Amino acid sequence: MDKNTVLGLLLIFGILILYSVYISPSKEEIEAKKRMQDSIALVRQEKINDSIVKIQEGASEIKVKDTTAKHISHTPDATKNNDSVNVVLKKNELGVFAGSSNGENSFYTLENEFIKVKISKKGGKICSVQLKKYKTYDHRDLILSDEDSTKFGLIFFANNKTISTSNLYFSPFLFDNELKEKDSLSVKGDDSLCFAMRLYPDNSLNKKDKYIEFLYTLKGNSYLLGYKINFVSMQDIMASNADYLTLEWKSKLLSQEKSLKNELATTNIFYKYYKEDVDNLSSRKDDKDFLKTKIKWISFTQQFFSSVLIADNNFLDAEIETKTDESSDSSLKTMSAKISIPYLQSPDYTVSTRFYFGPNKYKILRKLDLDLERMIPLGWGFFLMAWINRFAVIPVFNFLEGFNINYGIIILILTILLKIVLFPIAYKTYMSSAKMRVLKPEIDVISAKFPKKEDAMKKQQATMALYKKAGVNPMAGCVPMLLQFPILIALFRFFPAAIELRQQGFLWAKDLSSYDSVLNLGFNIPFYGDHVSLFTLLMTVSTIFYTKINNQQMGASSTQMPGMKMMMYLMPVMFLGIFNNYASGLSYYYFLANIITFAQMYVIRKFFVDEDKILREIQIRKMKPGATKKSNFQKRLEEMSKQKGYNPKKR
């Protein structure tokens, strides 16, 4: 190959490159071409829409012509064309389930002794649940959820289409031929009934050999409703790569109680991880979470009632959310859960779950052995409070319930029993205060001996020496009070959550689980409310009276802590605002506890404590040689005091 040939080839190759660059479109041309394609697509879509409109207009024109030409009764062509367009659109959207997108909705009722469940043909879902044994605070039927506020359905892929069963129409199926043609079914005692809603694909309308079934099973004496999702011969319709389905559950919880504030504070979503602990979202604010591990159950919980979806095995994961509904006084919060359930490609596959629709009553929930009782706020964060409520308070309540007596009397009996159990602690506390009281004259002498502030350390040393000689522990009265504290807090959690007190009246209180109102103010006082609770007033007055008596009995020690003395008087006033909106049963209990404490103090002072005898014993102890022997703790305390006393002005 000579030089001229090589140059010719290079020249031809360069010309081809320049030509390709020259004919390639610029960026502006590419964008213009794209706009042209978009315009063409838009025009095509407009033509399709115009065709649909023309069909509809044609149907209208034909209808008008029918009125002028009486010899023509009707022309079905336009309607047929319109229906054809709708069928095509539905087919494109829903695939083999397009035929189930139209229908007439109807309802079927399942009920037993406790619950009444309403099932809708549209979606095959539970659209309403009534608890027959309970009423709202204003004596209406207690409905946990209604048709307008409930959304429940299965979301899955079938033939490359996203299908939601909540908008499709199911067909009812009854296993008992005697019950067919009935839309209301009931069961009692130990009997049970089964009712199914089936969704058939279009290619199974004749054979009935393929369907998705929601199977409901109800027993006569239970708050549980069995719920199974059965897939029969659906393996060629369901997406071949699907290993899970989404169950969407959304409900707007309705207000049931007198105090909306207390309801909102306790309305929440609870859930239990598979073989792990129970947890919940925040009840103080709107909250959401994604539960990434296996879940046993999810509950939409109110103050006294719950709707719980329980997996026989487990759910894969879930996305849950609560939103406060501030636009309505009849609803509390909107609860939503998107739950992933396992799915296996098989001719017959079943997902087994159960619903619990019922009260948050410890005895009932405990029997289910699912940790559902953890929805009741009994102080689970501190084991002592939970133990006190579980093993003491609740058993006493359940036992006394059997005698069919008023719950105000039951609270009185419970208070007396608790005071009897705590009597040794009360006696110990009173004895400590009696010893402090008889030593008050000598404490006053020490105070007069060291009146200056810079002598405060010497005053404290002299006081501790006196306590040591007299055999008095100034902290002895605090320890018994600390032992009683878990009981007080446990009952603080129990009474507002006790469904046993719900709508149980006593004296002027119509509902011991809510506040008692003897006077409606007509306006709201910050940190107090718009009403006057008499039980709260009685509790506050009796607490202030008890504080005054206790300070008088403590004598010397009360003069050492004037700031604490003021705080003890301030606390009852603070509680007046808190308890005014709380359960009246709680205020009633604290009031009874104060009254019984006064009686105990009188009995102890009258029959068990002789202060003159205590003073003689203290004087005798002070004269004993071993009385001045110091404990290791006191030695260390005095040594620290001496070290600090070398330079009082230095801090």
Secondary structure by P-SEA (a helix, b strand, c coil): ccaaaaaaaaaaaaaaaaaaaaacccaaaaaaaaaaaaaaaaaaaaaaaaaaaaaaaaaaaaaaaaaacccccccaaaaaaaaaaaaaaaaacccccccccbbbbbbbbbbcccbbbbbbcccccccbbbbcccccccccccccccccccccbbbbbccccccccccbbbbbbbcccccccccbbbbcccbbbbbbbbbbcccccccccbbbbbbbbbcccccbbbbbbbbccccccccccccbbbbbbbbbcccccccaaaaaaccbbbbbcccbbbbbcccccccccccccccccccccccccbbbbbbcbbbcccccccccccccccccbbbbbbbbbbbccccbbbbbbbbbbccccaaaaaaaccccccccccccccaaaaaaaaccaaaaaaaaaaacccaaaaaaaaaaaaaaaaaaaaaaaaaaaaaaaaaaaaaaaaaaacccccaaaaaaaaaaaaaaaaccccaaaaaaaaaaaaaaaaaaaccccccccccccccccccccbbbbccccccccccccccccaaaaaaaaaaaaaaaaaaaaacaaaaacaaaaaaaaaaaaaaccccccccaaaaaaaaaaaaaaaaaaaaaaaccccaaaaaaaaaaaaaccccccccaaaaaaaaaaaaaacccccc
